[in-house]
Amino acid sequence: MGALGYSISMPSLINIVVSTDGCPYEIGTVAAMRNGEVLGSQTVLKSDHCSRCQNLSLHERVDGAPNFRQVPGFPVYGVANPTVDGIQAMIQQIRSNGG
């Protein structure tokens, strides 16, 4: 298994079921076929947008970076959809915390 829990082996491309618009139905097949620099094999990109998506119980807030948070004890961070200013603010926040 890969880091995201996907099988490392490539699926057989012979039995791909295709929808009416020509796209494969199975995300595992789509992910396995990727070979880009941003979305490589076995990767997915998920949108996390909601107009009221700020979790008000989070300890810290960064303007333009809704739900910015750190996994306690690890240099791992999460965020919803940040603005350009929000990305800059997150980088500044991480650096100011020694990251």
Secondary structure, DSSP 4 states (H G I P E B T S, - for coil): --TTS--SSPPPSTT--B-TTS-BS-HHHHHHH---SSS-TT--------TT---TT-S--BTTBTT-EE-TTSS-EE-SS--HHHHHHHHHHHHHTT-
